[in-house]
Amino acid sequence: MKIKSLGRTGIEVSQICLGTMTWGSQNSLEEASAQMDYAVENGVNFFDTAEMYPVTPIGPETYGRTEEFIGEWLKARGKRDDIVLASKVAGPGRPWVRNGGPLTPQGIRTALDQSLKRLKTDYIDLYQVHWPNRNHFHFRNSWSYSPFGQDRFQARIDIAETLDALDDLVKAGKIRAVGLSNETSWGTMKYLERAETMDRARIATVQNEYNLLYRHHDLDMAELAHHEDVGLLAFSPLATGLLTGKYRNGRVPEGSRATISPDLGGRMQEHQEPAVDAYCKLAETHGLDPAQMALAFVLSRPFVTAAIIGATSMEQLKTNIAAADVAMTDDILGDIARLHRAFPAPI
């Protein structure tokens, strides 16, 4: 298990980050605890969660339950100092979260205190803005995205007030580092500029989707990562399970995410089918498990700090963690590049 630096913070994390968004809906406390035990035993020291979790389904009934599960495990195992713990404060749009309103400094402070209580800890290592107040192209919005209706003044005010609030919480010792999620290159740079000019906490990471089927981060965000030391925490590295091959030929395995969310957040559509089939056949040609090849590719990218894996079964978890030991050869990477040209944006 390789260890990476979290931006310029000095915090060291495993390149595999344990995702948690199924705990509390698809996974019980006992199952979540077993996952955390196994992950730690196999070199994982990095957990990612959010006040919004679990998802699938998502709603007021389950809000915050995942953090509660992690808090119970931390208390029972006495492992807090061994874990780099990341969580997120939700943006606008969910009526059961601060009435669905935009993120505000007071909302950040309230959300953090509630997360700390659920997690049974007095600090969070990496606290992230789950999504911005302004509209963005993530969550399958790229096909209809337009920034031209954004209020340019308000967008800057939101970033300034958000970073200032986070900086106050760093100074108070409640969080160690700050990050973004579902953010753009312009938004990230505005946070970095304010940190530099106003001596605020510096953005350490951006958590965006990245996988063989969705590779936006290869472009401007990769350049930003290189020049600014803001690494990617890649979520959905298996494209919600599509890249395991389990949904090929129209299959929907019992207990899979597609039984609860049939469109897999907009990913389950006809354009992904030939691409997934091609990547699965490529893995078979090289004698690799399709999921492990997909994860190993993500881990091979120079801008990636960690890949966030999620699993509903121990079998899946073991497969995913073992991807850290899979080497990407020039031949495999060349074949992946060829397929990327053939299927540049299948989801």
DAMO-V698658 format. One record per pair of residues at least 24 apart in sequence whose C-alpha atoms are under 8 Angstrom apart, sorted by the first residue. I is the first residue (numbers start at 1). J is the second residue. Records with the same first field share a line. If there is no record, write none. Layout:
I->J ; J
//
This chain:
1->42 ; 43 ; 44 ; 324 ; 325
2->324
4->305 ; 306
5->305
6->204 ; 205 ; 231 ; 305
7->203 ; 204 ; 205 ; 229 ; 230 ; 231
8->204 ; 229
9->177 ; 204
13->44 ; 45 ; 46 ; 84 ; 306
14->43 ; 44 ; 45 ; 46 ; 306
15->44 ; 299 ; 305 ; 306 ; 307 ; 324
16->44 ; 46 ; 306 ; 307 ; 308 ; 309 ; 321 ; 324
17->44 ; 45 ; 46 ; 47 ; 48 ; 306 ; 307 ; 308 ; 309
18->44 ; 46 ; 47 ; 48 ; 308 ; 309 ; 310
19->47 ; 48 ; 49 ; 308 ; 309 ; 310 ; 311
20->47 ; 48 ; 49 ; 53 ; 54 ; 66 ; 310
21->49 ; 50 ; 53 ; 54 ; 55 ; 66 ; 310
22->53 ; 54 ; 55 ; 56 ; 66 ; 310 ; 311 ; 312
23->53 ; 54 ; 65 ; 66 ; 69
24->53 ; 54 ; 62 ; 65 ; 66 ; 69
25->54 ; 55 ; 56 ; 57 ; 62
26->56 ; 312
27->312
29->69
32->69
33->69 ; 70 ; 73
35->314 ; 317
39->321
42->321
45->82 ; 83 ; 84
46->83 ; 84 ; 85 ; 86
47->83 ; 84 ; 85 ; 86
48->85 ; 86 ; 87 ; 308
49->85 ; 86 ; 87 ; 88
50->86 ; 87 ; 88 ; 89 ; 90 ; 130
51->87 ; 88 ; 89 ; 90 ; 111 ; 115
52->89 ; 90
56->257 ; 260 ; 261
57->260 ; 261
59->96
60->96
64->115 ; 118
67->115 ; 118 ; 119
68->118 ; 119
69->119
70->119
71->118 ; 119 ; 120 ; 121
72->119 ; 120
74->119 ; 120
75->120
80->121
84->125 ; 126
85->124 ; 125 ; 126
86->124 ; 125 ; 126 ; 127 ; 128
87->124 ; 126 ; 127 ; 128
88->127 ; 128 ; 129 ; 130
89->127 ; 128 ; 129 ; 130
90->129 ; 130 ; 131
91->129 ; 130 ; 131 ; 132 ; 133
92->132 ; 133
102->133
103->132 ; 133 ; 158 ; 162
104->158 ; 161 ; 162
105->161 ; 162 ; 165
108->162 ; 165 ; 166
109->165 ; 169
122->174
123->173 ; 174 ; 175 ; 176
124->174 ; 175 ; 176
125->175 ; 176 ; 177
126->175 ; 176 ; 177 ; 178 ; 179
127->175 ; 176 ; 177 ; 178 ; 179
128->178 ; 179 ; 180 ; 181
129->179 ; 180 ; 181
130->180 ; 181 ; 182
131->180 ; 181 ; 182 ; 183
132->182 ; 183
133->158
136->182 ; 183 ; 184
138->182 ; 183 ; 208 ; 209
139->265
140->265 ; 266 ; 267 ; 347
156->190
159->187 ; 190 ; 191
160->191 ; 194
163->191 ; 195 ; 200 ; 201
164->200
166->201
167->200 ; 201
170->201
177->201 ; 202 ; 203 ; 204
178->202 ; 203 ; 204 ; 205
179->203 ; 204 ; 205 ; 206 ; 207
180->205 ; 206 ; 207
181->206 ; 207 ; 208
182->206 ; 207 ; 208 ; 209
183->207 ; 208
184->221
185->220 ; 221 ; 224
203->230
204->229 ; 230 ; 231
205->230 ; 231 ; 232 ; 233
206->230 ; 231 ; 232 ; 233
207->232 ; 233 ; 234 ; 235
208->232 ; 233 ; 234 ; 235
209->234 ; 235 ; 236 ; 237
210->234 ; 235 ; 236 ; 237 ; 298
211->236 ; 237 ; 238 ; 239 ; 294 ; 295 ; 298
212->237 ; 238 ; 239 ; 294 ; 297 ; 298 ; 340
213->239 ; 272 ; 275 ; 343 ; 344 ; 345 ; 346 ; 347
214->344 ; 345 ; 346 ; 347
215->345
222->303
225->303
226->303
231->303 ; 304 ; 305
232->303 ; 304 ; 305 ; 306
233->304 ; 305 ; 306 ; 307 ; 308
234->298 ; 304 ; 306 ; 307 ; 308
235->307 ; 308 ; 309
236->308 ; 309
237->294 ; 295 ; 298 ; 307 ; 308 ; 309
238->291 ; 294 ; 295
239->267
240->264 ; 267
242->268 ; 276
243->276 ; 279 ; 280 ; 290 ; 291 ; 294
244->280 ; 289 ; 290 ; 291
245->276 ; 277 ; 280 ; 290 ; 291
248->273 ; 276 ; 277
266->347
267->347
269->347
271->346 ; 347
272->346 ; 347
275->339 ; 343 ; 346
278->339
279->336 ; 339
282->335
286->332
291->319 ; 320 ; 323
292->319 ; 320 ; 322 ; 323 ; 326
293->323 ; 326 ; 328
295->320 ; 323 ; 324
296->323 ; 324 ; 326 ; 327 ; 328
297->328 ; 333
299->324
300->328
//
